[in-house]
């Protein structure tokens, strides 16, 4: 990633089993890797007794650590939404209590997300909607709640052009970029690097950024570094 000119990244856990590996990466690449600890909606049913306290302890040990990837997903059949929702709500409360940024995954569950927002007495000042693929109407509602939006290279696929149209209408000072590696492979022409397994490599961010700037216009270019600093502090 450094060779490709990338100056930092966020590494999200998906379940408690990942936390040690995320912590090890953050320790090895201090200042480059921002760790995110959490339980992904797809793995909400892996949460074991006492996980909330262990998550808090993990966050307390590193003031720069964030909460992620957390959220709700109506696209997958399991775990059930009630299970996902409970784990999500608890993690948002922890993020608020500890003043941490959170990375949110939401797929086909917008109303569920808004109902969680309405239910909670407090919501973090700012949060990231990762791989945001919602409509402009959804984006506007989220922006009022402090959302930032990260564009994933996956949305450079021709059949996903609608997502770029939404990003064109978003406030430029709320946009970030991501690969979601090793998931969400971008189209072939933007794949400069692959992991050994053949999966999406995080250094593909450079090609994704170029494509995004080509589409959005040069004015976004200077904005990225500034946005990154403002969001991740
Ligand atoms: Zn996700």
Boltz pocket constraint, residues with backbone or C-beta under 6 A from the ligand:
constraints:
  - pocket:
      binder: B
      contacts: [[A, 69], [A, 105], [A, 106], [A, 130], [A, 131]]
      max_distance: 6.0
